[in-house]
Amino acid sequence: MPEPLYALQLASPPYSLDLSQVGLVSSCLPFGLTVGFFAFGSWLGLLIGELPQQALGMTVTILGLLLLAPVPPFVPSTTLFAAAAALAGLGIGILSPSTPSFMLRILERDAGLHRRDVGGAIGSVVFFVMMLSALLGPPIGRSASGTGMSRAPSPGVILGSQGPGTGLFS
Protein backbone atom coordinates (compact mmCIF):
# COMPACT_ATOMS: atom_id res chain seq x y z
CA MET A 1 0.00 0.00 0.00
CA PRO A 2 1.12 3.61 -0.29
CA GLU A 3 2.29 3.86 3.34
CA PRO A 4 5.89 4.80 2.42
CA LEU A 5 4.55 7.66 0.34
CA TYR A 6 2.34 8.90 3.17
CA ALA A 7 5.14 8.56 5.72
CA LEU A 8 7.00 11.62 4.53
CA GLN A 9 3.93 13.83 4.69
CA LEU A 10 2.59 12.47 7.97
CA ALA A 11 5.94 12.65 9.78
CA SER A 12 6.33 16.38 9.10
CA PRO A 13 4.27 19.29 10.43
CA PRO A 14 1.35 19.85 10.80
CA TYR A 15 0.87 16.11 11.45
CA SER A 16 4.19 15.13 13.14
CA LEU A 17 3.17 11.51 13.68
CA ASP A 18 5.45 8.73 14.86
CA LEU A 19 5.98 5.46 12.99
CA SER A 20 3.09 3.51 14.53
CA GLN A 21 0.66 6.39 14.01
CA VAL A 22 1.71 6.68 10.35
CA GLY A 23 0.93 2.98 9.91
CA LEU A 24 -2.44 3.37 11.58
CA VAL A 25 -3.48 6.40 9.51
CA SER A 26 -2.17 4.76 6.33
CA SER A 27 -4.41 1.75 6.91
CA CYS A 28 -7.50 3.93 6.44
CA LEU A 29 -7.28 3.72 2.63
CA PRO A 30 -7.29 -0.10 2.43
CA PHE A 31 -10.02 -0.17 5.08
CA GLY A 32 -12.17 2.17 2.97
CA LEU A 33 -11.44 0.09 -0.12
CA THR A 34 -12.55 -3.10 1.62
CA VAL A 35 -15.75 -1.53 2.92
CA GLY A 36 -16.48 0.08 -0.45
CA PHE A 37 -15.93 -3.13 -2.35
CA PHE A 38 -17.98 -5.44 -0.17
CA ALA A 39 -20.66 -3.05 1.12
CA PHE A 40 -21.35 -1.13 -2.10
CA GLY A 41 -19.30 -2.10 -5.13
CA SER A 42 -20.31 -5.73 -5.36
CA TRP A 43 -24.05 -5.04 -5.71
CA LEU A 44 -24.42 -1.36 -6.66
CA GLY A 45 -24.09 -2.07 -10.39
CA LEU A 46 -27.17 -4.27 -10.24
CA LEU A 47 -29.25 -1.38 -8.88
CA ILE A 48 -28.00 1.64 -10.80
CA GLY A 49 -25.96 0.13 -13.66
CA GLU A 50 -22.25 -0.03 -14.32
CA LEU A 51 -21.77 3.43 -15.84
CA PRO A 52 -23.34 5.32 -12.89
CA GLN A 53 -21.35 3.08 -10.54
CA GLN A 54 -18.13 4.09 -12.33
CA ALA A 55 -19.09 7.77 -12.16
CA LEU A 56 -20.00 7.57 -8.46
CA GLY A 57 -16.81 5.69 -7.57
CA MET A 58 -14.62 8.15 -9.47
CA THR A 59 -16.37 11.14 -7.88
CA VAL A 60 -15.90 9.77 -4.36
CA THR A 61 -12.26 8.90 -5.11
CA ILE A 62 -11.46 12.36 -6.47
CA LEU A 63 -13.13 14.02 -3.49
CA GLY A 64 -11.05 11.90 -1.10
CA LEU A 65 -7.82 12.62 -2.97
CA LEU A 66 -8.52 16.35 -2.99
CA LEU A 67 -8.98 16.33 0.78
CA LEU A 68 -5.63 14.55 1.35
CA ALA A 69 -3.89 17.90 0.78
CA PRO A 70 -6.57 20.34 1.90
CA VAL A 71 -6.75 24.00 1.01
CA PRO A 72 -8.78 26.66 2.86
CA PRO A 73 -11.40 26.51 4.29
CA PHE A 74 -10.20 23.03 5.35
CA VAL A 75 -7.46 22.91 7.97
CA PRO A 76 -4.94 20.04 7.72
CA SER A 77 -5.47 17.57 10.54
CA THR A 78 -4.83 13.91 11.15
CA THR A 79 -8.56 13.25 11.32
CA LEU A 80 -9.18 14.91 7.96
CA PHE A 81 -6.28 13.02 6.39
CA ALA A 82 -7.54 9.67 7.71
CA ALA A 83 -11.10 10.42 6.59
CA ALA A 84 -9.89 11.53 3.15
CA ALA A 85 -7.82 8.35 2.74
CA ALA A 86 -10.81 6.23 3.76
CA LEU A 87 -13.04 8.19 1.34
CA ALA A 88 -10.58 7.65 -1.52
CA GLY A 89 -10.47 3.94 -0.69
CA LEU A 90 -14.26 3.81 -0.55
CA GLY A 91 -14.44 5.30 -4.04
CA ILE A 92 -11.92 2.81 -5.38
CA GLY A 93 -13.93 0.00 -3.80
CA ILE A 94 -17.11 1.23 -5.50
CA LEU A 95 -15.36 1.69 -8.83
CA SER A 96 -13.29 -1.49 -9.05
CA PRO A 97 -15.98 -4.20 -9.46
CA SER A 98 -17.47 -2.54 -12.53
CA THR A 99 -14.19 -2.25 -14.46
CA PRO A 100 -14.01 -5.90 -15.65
CA SER A 101 -17.60 -5.66 -16.92
CA PHE A 102 -16.68 -2.70 -19.10
CA MET A 103 -13.62 -4.48 -20.42
CA LEU A 104 -15.58 -7.64 -21.22
CA ARG A 105 -18.33 -5.66 -22.92
CA ILE A 106 -15.81 -3.90 -25.16
CA LEU A 107 -14.11 -7.18 -26.10
CA GLU A 108 -17.46 -8.81 -26.88
CA ARG A 109 -18.80 -5.96 -28.95
CA ASP A 110 -15.66 -4.83 -30.79
CA ALA A 111 -13.54 -7.95 -31.07
CA GLY A 112 -16.26 -10.61 -31.09
CA LEU A 113 -14.73 -12.54 -28.20
CA HIS A 114 -16.84 -14.39 -25.66
CA ARG A 115 -16.77 -13.77 -21.91
CA ARG A 116 -15.74 -17.33 -21.17
CA ASP A 117 -12.69 -16.94 -23.45
CA VAL A 118 -11.26 -13.78 -21.92
CA GLY A 119 -12.75 -13.59 -18.40
CA GLY A 120 -9.75 -15.14 -16.60
CA ALA A 121 -7.25 -12.96 -18.44
CA ILE A 122 -9.27 -9.83 -17.68
CA GLY A 123 -9.41 -10.77 -14.00
CA SER A 124 -5.63 -11.22 -13.90
CA VAL A 125 -4.99 -7.88 -15.56
CA VAL A 126 -7.38 -6.03 -13.25
CA PHE A 127 -5.81 -7.66 -10.18
CA PHE A 128 -2.31 -6.71 -11.35
CA VAL A 129 -3.27 -3.09 -12.00
CA MET A 130 -4.97 -2.82 -8.60
CA MET A 131 -1.86 -4.23 -6.88
CA LEU A 132 0.53 -1.93 -8.77
CA SER A 133 0.58 0.60 -5.94
CA ALA A 134 1.53 -2.13 -3.48
CA LEU A 135 4.40 -3.15 -5.75
CA LEU A 136 5.66 0.36 -6.50
CA GLY A 137 4.93 2.09 -3.18
CA PRO A 138 7.94 0.89 -1.15
CA PRO A 139 10.64 1.64 -3.78
CA ILE A 140 9.15 5.04 -4.57
CA GLY A 141 8.82 5.83 -0.85
CA ARG A 142 12.43 4.82 -0.20
CA SER A 143 13.59 6.88 -3.14
CA ALA A 144 11.62 9.91 -2.01
CA SER A 145 12.92 9.61 1.54
CA GLY A 146 16.52 9.60 0.36
CA THR A 147 17.38 6.11 1.60
CA GLY A 148 17.82 4.74 -1.92
CA MET A 149 15.84 2.16 -3.84
CA SER A 150 18.31 -0.68 -3.45
CA ARG A 151 17.86 -1.29 0.27
CA ALA A 152 15.28 -0.72 2.96
CA PRO A 153 16.20 1.67 5.79
CA SER A 154 17.21 0.03 9.04
CA PRO A 155 14.97 0.44 12.10
CA GLY A 156 17.63 2.67 13.66
CA VAL A 157 17.49 5.07 10.71
CA ILE A 158 13.69 5.14 10.72
CA LEU A 159 13.30 5.64 14.46
CA GLY A 160 16.22 8.03 14.86
CA SER A 161 18.24 5.93 17.29
CA GLN A 162 21.44 6.98 15.52
CA GLY A 163 21.23 10.32 17.34
CA PRO A 164 18.90 13.31 17.46
CA GLY A 165 17.60 14.46 14.11
CA THR A 166 18.92 11.44 12.18
CA GLY A 167 15.75 9.45 11.63
CA LEU A 168 12.87 9.90 9.24
CA PHE A 169 10.52 10.41 12.18
CA SER A 170 12.68 12.53 14.47
C-alpha positions in Angstrom: 0.0 0.0 0.0 1.1 3.6 -0.3 2.3 3.9 3.3 5.9 4.8 2.4 4.6 7.7 0.3 2.3 8.9 3.2 5.1 8.6 5.7 7.0 11.6 4.5 3.9 13.8 4.7 2.6 12.5 8.0 5.9 12.7 9.8 6.3 16.4 9.1 4.3 19.3 10.4 1.3 19.8 10.8 0.9 16.1 11.4 4.2 15.1 13.1 3.2 11.5 13.7 5.5 8.7 14.9 6.0 5.5 13.0 3.1 3.5 14.5 0.7 6.4 14.0 1.7 6.7 10.3 0.9 3.0 9.9 -2.4 3.4 11.6 -3.5 6.4 9.5 -2.2 4.8 6.3 -4.4 1.8 6.9 -7.5 3.9 6.4 -7.3 3.7 2.6 -7.3 -0.1 2.4 -10.0 -0.2 5.1 -12.2 2.2 3.0 -11.4 0.1 -0.1 -12.5 -3.1 1.6 -15.8 -1.5 2.9 -16.5 0.1 -0.4 -15.9 -3.1 -2.3 -18.0 -5.4 -0.2 -20.7 -3.1 1.1 -21.4 -1.1 -2.1 -19.3 -2.1 -5.1 -20.3 -5.7 -5.4 -24.0 -5.0 -5.7 -24.4 -1.4 -6.7 -24.1 -2.1 -10.4 -27.2 -4.3 -10.2 -29.2 -1.4 -8.9 -28.0 1.6 -10.8 -26.0 0.1 -13.7 -22.2 0.0 -14.3 -21.8 3.4 -15.8 -23.3 5.3 -12.9 -21.4 3.1 -10.5 -18.1 4.1 -12.3 -19.1 7.8 -12.2 -20.0 7.6 -8.5 -16.8 5.7 -7.6 -14.6 8.1 -9.5 -16.4 11.1 -7.9 -15.9 9.8 -4.4 -12.3 8.9 -5.1 -11.5 12.4 -6.5 -13.1 14.0 -3.5 -11.0 11.9 -1.1 -7.8 12.6 -3.0 -8.5 16.4 -3.0 -9.0 16.3 0.8 -5.6 14.6 1.3 -3.9 17.9 0.8 -6.6 20.3 1.9 -6.8 24.0 1.0 -8.8 26.7 2.9 -11.4 26.5 4.3 -10.2 23.0 5.3 -7.5 22.9 8.0 -4.9 20.0 7.7 -5.5 17.6 10.5 -4.8 13.9 11.1 -8.6 13.2 11.3 -9.2 14.9 8.0 -6.3 13.0 6.4 -7.5 9.7 7.7 -11.1 10.4 6.6 -9.9 11.5 3.2 -7.8 8.4 2.7 -10.8 6.2 3.8 -13.0 8.2 1.3 -10.6 7.7 -1.5 -10.5 3.9 -0.7 -14.3 3.8 -0.6 -14.4 5.3 -4.0 -11.9 2.8 -5.4 -13.9 0.0 -3.8 -17.1 1.2 -5.5 -15.4 1.7 -8.8 -13.3 -1.5 -9.1 -16.0 -4.2 -9.5 -17.5 -2.5 -12.5 -14.2 -2.3 -14.5 -14.0 -5.9 -15.7 -17.6 -5.7 -16.9 -16.7 -2.7 -19.1 -13.6 -4.5 -20.4 -15.6 -7.6 -21.2 -18.3 -5.7 -22.9 -15.8 -3.9 -25.2 -14.1 -7.2 -26.1 -17.5 -8.8 -26.9 -18.8 -6.0 -29.0 -15.7 -4.8 -30.8 -13.5 -8.0 -31.1 -16.3 -10.6 -31.1 -14.7 -12.5 -28.2 -16.8 -14.4 -25.7 -16.8 -13.8 -21.9 -15.7 -17.3 -21.2 -12.7 -16.9 -23.4 -11.3 -13.8 -21.9 -12.7 -13.6 -18.4 -9.8 -15.1 -16.6 -7.3 -13.0 -18.4 -9.3 -9.8 -17.7 -9.4 -10.8 -14.0 -5.6 -11.2 -13.9 -5.0 -7.9 -15.6 -7.4 -6.0 -13.2 -5.8 -7.7 -10.2 -2.3 -6.7 -11.4 -3.3 -3.1 -12.0 -5.0 -2.8 -8.6 -1.9 -4.2 -6.9 0.5 -1.9 -8.8 0.6 0.6 -5.9 1.5 -2.1 -3.5 4.4 -3.2 -5.8 5.7 0.4 -6.5 4.9 2.1 -3.2 7.9 0.9 -1.2 10.6 1.6 -3.8 9.1 5.0 -4.6 8.8 5.8 -0.9 12.4 4.8 -0.2 13.6 6.9 -3.1 11.6 9.9 -2.0 12.9 9.6 1.5 16.5 9.6 0.4 17.4 6.1 1.6 17.8 4.7 -1.9 15.8 2.2 -3.8 18.3 -0.7 -3.5 17.9 -1.3 0.3 15.3 -0.7 3.0 16.2 1.7 5.8 17.2 0.0 9.0 15.0 0.4 12.1 17.6 2.7 13.7 17.5 5.1 10.7 13.7 5.1 10.7 13.3 5.6 14.5 16.2 8.0 14.9 18.2 5.9 17.3 21.4 7.0 15.5 21.2 10.3 17.3 18.9 13.3 17.5 17.6 14.5 14.1 18.9 11.4 12.2 15.7 9.4 11.6 12.9 9.9 9.2 10.5 10.4 12.2 12.7 12.5 14.5 
